[in-house]
């Protein structure tokens, strides 16, 4: 498909940043594409810096990862621990949004410094918070009107045919029909990106492509197995993304830092693992009903329960509704025993280990939102996707539609004119790097550290 006339920013002199977020694109897969002679525009982008493999958040779901990116902080400070969180002291769950984000984002930091900012579709930016610029909400938005910060933006997006997200139910019912739909959503996303880029000379401009993540969830296994129905379409979508990257690269003048990053890796699913089923089978979880569906259905005598993906909460007195495990020695002993047992989870089909590591809350989190943190987090071996439904009869399950899952250590990062030397970057390091590039100090509350200093130290 041909592009419309390319948008070219006016000449200027102040430093700014253009950030392109490719949701779920693995570093290792991008390298495979480079070796196969694919993705020439992305390769050209990385020649101005480096393509680095980047660590991401635990858990590695998009809401947590992008919140960690936007704030430069860990979940113990920004308060987003998953797509579904629970209210401490209750059995109520909720979907966290920007209202629950406690730490300031780069959008707000730049706005306070008088910079003009634009952000589109970045997870956990719904509802759009006030900034000096424009924020278009993410896939959490219930509809396009609510994703739009003003009626004018809504009318513009509606005229473009913009969609908040691709329809995953279509993929579950008809994969063949989902592919052209995914392309349609992506093309509208790019058209909206062009439109808003032309509006003014933004100091910070970020567009987020969710369609790569959706492609991977429903077609990753077919790509890996070279499925004759879908493997070529998978590659064709990446070629189209590369064309878009070429266009975006052409917008970045000498004063613009171009950042391309993803939030996690991907692999094929071997088994979906119902962690609550394991907890129930091993005596850690009991239900108060014969058909449990929600957290409210657990029995108060339970020791622990799990929420997606692999977050374990102990039933601690004073923190959980009807909690009975005493803080202190009893808590430490119970958690240690449970962690050891969880580490031994094996695939019931072949006996393979399913858990790479069981991390404690204090290993991962710190800050004012620490009390909301899970007690343990499962880092699963690739292929074993931890799930949190209650009352499932089988420990493991492999569905037909969802074939790809997130992985933790395989995000990617490229920052123009920055060789990433000396250490492996973390997703929390990107915003401090951008702030230094545009001439602003890095707030002390950020956990990330600017990669500019790392590069300078190894120059």
N, C-alpha and C positions, 0 to 999 in steps of 0.2 A: 504494500500500500504506500502511495506517495504521501510525503508530508505536505502540509500547507507551507506557505512562505515562512522561512525560519525567523524566529524572533531574535533580534540583536539588541542587547542593552546599550544605552548611550555610553560614551566615554566618561570616565570618572577617575577618581584617585583614591577613594577611601576603600580600605580592605573589606571584603564581604565573603559570604560563603554560600555555595550551592550544594545541597545535600540530597543525594538520591538513595532512597532506602529500597533495597530489593529483599522483600520478606522471604526468609527461609532458604536463601541461595547458599549452598555450601562452598567453602573455599576449595575443598578437594574436587568437587564437580567442576567448578570454574577452571581449575588447573587441567582437568581432563579435556575440557572443551578447547583450551588453549593448545594443548598438545595435538589435538585433532585438526587444528587450523581454523577453528570456529572463533566467534566473538572478537573480530578484529578491532571494533571500537572500544570494547572493554580492555583489550590488550594495550591499545594506544593510551588509554587513561592510566593504566598501571605503569606505563613507561615513564610517566612524569613523577612517579613516586615508587610504590611497591605494592604488590598484592600480598597482604598479610593474612595469616590464619589468626582468628580472634576468639577469645573466650567470651562466654556470655553468662547470663544469670542462671541461678538455680532457684526454682525450676526454670526450664527454658521456654516457657510459653511466651507468646508475643506481648501480652500485656505487661508482664514482668520485665522482659528484656527491653522493650522500648521505653518503659518508665525509667529503667536504670540508665538507658542512653540519655533521655531528655533531661534527667536531673543530675547525671554524673554521680549517682549515689546508689547504695544498696537498698533492698526492700525494707530493711530495718529503719531507714530514714524516709523513703517515699511511700511506704505503706501498701504497696501492691504486691501480693504474694501469689496470685493465680487469676484465672478467668472467673473463678468462683471462690469467694472468701466467706468466712463466718464471723459473726459478731461475738467477740469474747463475752463470756458470761451468759450466752444464750444458745439455743439450737437453731438460730435463724441464719440463713445464708443469703448472700447478695452478690450481684455482679459489680465489681469495682469499676468506677469511671473516674474522670478527672476530678469529680467532687471529693473523691477519697485520696487523691494524690496530695501528700503533705509537703513535699519538698518543692521549691521553685524550679521551673523548667528553664531551659535556655531561652525559650520564647519570652518569658517574663523577665529574665535577667537582662537580655538585650533591650527589651522594651523600656525597662527602668533606666537604661543608659541612653535612651533617645533613639535607638535603632529601629528601623522598620523591618517587620518580620512577616513571613508567610509560611504556613504549614498546611499540608493537605493529607488527610487520611492516616496520619500517624496514630497507632493504637494508644488509647487512653487520653485522647484529646477531645472526647465527647463527654459532657457538653463543652463547646468551645469556651475557654476562659478569656476574660478581657486582656487584650494585648494591644500594642501599638502596631496594628496591621490587621491581618486576616488569618483566622484559623478555621479550616473546614474539618469537621469531626470525622471520626473513624468508623470502623465496622460495628462498633457498639451503638451507633446512632440508630434509633428505631425507624427513622425515615430520612429522606433527603432534606426536608424542611428543617428538621431538628438538627441535622448535621451542619446546617448553614448558619453563620453568625448573624446575617442580616437578610431581610427579604430580597434585597438586590442580588446578593450572592446566590440565594436560592433560585431566583428567576434565571440567572445566568447558567447555573448548573443544569437546571431543568431543560433549558433550550439546547444545551450541548448533548443531552441524553445521558448525563452522568449518573452512575449508580454507586451507592454506598459500598456495596460488595457484590461479588458474584453469588449466585444462588446455589448453595451446597446441596440442597434437596434435589435439584435437577441432576447433579452428578451422581447422586445415590440411585436415581431412577433410570437415567439414560446418559451414560458417559459420552456417547457419540454426540448427543445434542449439547452437552456441557461445553465442549471445546469451542465451537463458534460463539457461544455465549460468553466464555471467558475472554476471547479476543475482543468482542464487542465492549465489554467492561473496561478492558485495558485501553482500547483506542479512545474511549470517552475520557478516561483518566488522563491520557496524554494530551488530548485536546484542551481539557481544563487546565492542565499544567501550562500549556502554551499561552492560553488566554491570560492567566494571572501573572505570568512572567512578564508579559508585555505591559502590564498596567503601570509599573514604575520601577525604579532602580532599587530593589529590595536590598537591605543589608544582610538578611538571612532568608534563604528560600529553600524549603524542603518539600519534596514530594515523595510519597510512599506508595510502592507498588505491591499490593497484596496478592495480585494474581499469580505470582510465582509460587507463593505458599499454597494456594488453592490447586494449582497444577500439580504440585508435588504430592499433596495429600491423596489425590485421586489417580495419579498416573505414574508415580515414581517407580513402582514395581514393574510396570509395563516398559518403562524406559530402560531399566536395568536388564530386563529379560529380552530386550529388542523385540517386543511384541509387534507383529506386522500391522496391527490395527492402529496403534497409537504411538509407537516410538518415533516415527518420523514427524508426527504432529507435535510431539513434545519438543523435538529439536527445532522445528519451525517456529514454535512460540519463542524459544530462546533467541533465535535469529531476529525475530521482530523486536524483542527486548534490546538486543544489541544495536539495532537501527536507532531505537529511541535513545540509547546511551550516546550514540554518535551525535544525535541532534542536541542533546543536553550538553555534551562536551563543547559543542560549537558556541554555546552561550557564555561560557566561562572566559572572561577576558583576563588580562594579566593581574588584575586586582582581586580576582575571585579564586578562593580556595574551593576546589571541587572535591567533595567527599562522596564515595560510594561505599555502602556498607550493608551487611545483612545482620539478622538478629540470632540466627542459629543455623545448624546444619540439617540434613535430612538423610534418612535411609529407609529401606523397605521394612515393613512390619512382619515379624515372624509370628508374634503372639501379642494380643492385647491382654494385659494382666489385671485382673480385678483384685486390687489390693485388699479391699474390704472382705472379699471372699476368703482370702488367705488369713486375715485377722480372725474371721469368724471360725474357720476350720481349725485354727490353732488356739482357740479359747480366749482371744484378746477382745473380741467384739461379740456382743449379744444384742438381740433385737427385742423390742417390746410389742411387736406385731408379727404376724405370719407373712406379711407381704410388705417388707420395708422398702421405702422409696427415697426417703430423705433423712437428713441428719436428725430430725425430730423423732424418728422411729427407733433410735438406739436405746437400749436399756441402760439405766443409770449405773448398773454394776459393771459396765464395759470398762476395759482398761485403755483402749485406744480406738481411733477411727481414722480413715484416710479421706482426703479430698484430692482431686486432680491436681497435678499428675505426680503421685507418689509423695504427697505431703502427709505426715503422720502427726496426729495430735493426741497426747495423753489426756486422760480424764482427770485433770488436776483440780483438787479442792480449791475453791476461791477464784478459779479462772473459768472453768467450764460449768455449765448448768448441771447441778447434781454431781459435781466432781467429787471423787473420793480418794484419789492418790495424794498423800500429803507431800507438800513441797519439801525439798531437802533430801535427806538420805533415802527415803522411800522412793521419791521421784527419780533420783540418780540411779538407784539399783534397778528399778523397773525399766527405765529407758535403756540402760545398758543391756539388760537381758533381751529386751525387745529388738534392739539394734543388731545384736548378735544373731538372733533368730531370723530377722529379715534378710540379713546378709547371706543366709543359707538357702534362700528361695531358689528352687530349680524348676526347669521346664518339665512338666509332667510327661511330655512325649519322649524326651531323650535324655533327661537328667542334666542338661546344660545349666550352668549358673545364669541367673537372670539379673542379679544386682551387682553392679560394679563396685559401688561404695554406698555406705549409709552415713550421711553427714548430719551433724548436730546443729541446732539453731545457732549456738555461739560460734561455730566455725564459719557460718555463712553471713550472719546478720548482726547489726549493731545500730543503735539509734533510738529515737523517741518512739518509734512504732514497733520496737522489738517485742513487746508483750503479745502482739498479734501473730508472731512468727510461729510456724510449725515447730514441733519438738525435734523431728527427724525429717530428712528429705532423702528419697531414694534416687540415686544416680544409676539408671538402668543400663545394662549392656545394650548396644545397638540391636534393634530388632524387637526389643521387649518394651511395649508401650504401657506404662502404668496408668490405670484408670480408676476412678473413684466411685462408680455406682454402688448402691447398697442393694443387698439381697440377690445378687446374681448367683445362680447355682454352680457355674463352672469357674474355676480359677483362671483359665486361659481360653481365648476365643479369637478366631481370625475371621473377620468379615469379608464381604465381597467388594464393597465400594471403597472403603478407606484403606489404602495400601501403603501410605507413606507416613512416617513419624519424625518428630523433631529429634535432633541430637545436640548435645551441649557444646563440645569443643571445636566446632567446625564452622563458625561464622567467618565472614570475610570483611576486609577493610582495605581501602585505598584512599590516601590523602595526597593531593597533588603536591609535587615538589617536596615530599617528605619520605626519605628512606627510613623505614621502621626498623631501627637497629637496636640490638642489645637486649630486648625483652619482648615477650609475647604480649600484645595489647589485650585489654579487656574492654568490653562495650562501654564501661563507665569512663574510659579514658578519652573518648571521642569528643565530648562536649568541652572538657578542659582544653583540648587541643584547638578546637574551633575558637574558643574565647581568646586564647593567646594569639591566634592568627589575626583576629579582628581588633586586637589591641586592648582587650579588657582583662582585668585580673580574674583569677580563678577563685571562687568563693571557698572559704576554709571548710565549709560543711561537705564539700564534695569528696567522695572517696577516690574518684578517678584522678589520674595524674597526666599532665600534658605530655604527649609524645614528642613535642618539639624539643623538650629538654633532654629526652632520651637520645634523640638523633644528634643533638649538639654535643652531648657527652661522648658520643662514639664517632664524631666526625674526624 
